[in-house]
Amino acid sequence: MRMRTKAMGTTMAFLGTLALLSAAGAAEMPAGTLEKLVGLYVPMQEALAGDSVATVKEQAAKVATEAEAILKTKGEKPSIDAIEGLEAVVAAAKAMNAAEIKALREQFKPLSSAVARLVEKQAVAGHGIYFCPMADAYWIQKSGAVKNPYYGAKMLGCGEVVKKVEA
């Protein structure tokens, strides 16, 4: 019960932060900006959920490159809050360099948190924001059954949908 209460408190704090960011106009970007970024992020989530490290570091490098490309895009620019969010994605993605799955999963937490903050503000069809109370961490995945990247097969279904982000 205590863990459930802590998880609920953490979830509510995250959603409260998102609401405050929303009120400030955070993470506003040109329409369709995040589809490619999320498309590069999701294979990392799927690999970790499948207890694999095979493509995680390669995909992390691609996520960092895409976030940097968004930051350099000419034309309509993201808001200041979105720029800070994209910079957080770049830093977290570049930090994913561990060889072992346990360490990669820990490094995945800040990346997932940064991507979740961006996705909260700009819907990416067919995806949702999920939360694992055991890992005290969020992630983005394609909508459907929970596939926990922090525990893989040990606790694949551990987690809950915090928000479905449908377009």
Order of alpha helices (4+ residues) and beta strands (2+ residues): alpha-alpha-alpha-alpha-alpha-beta-beta-beta
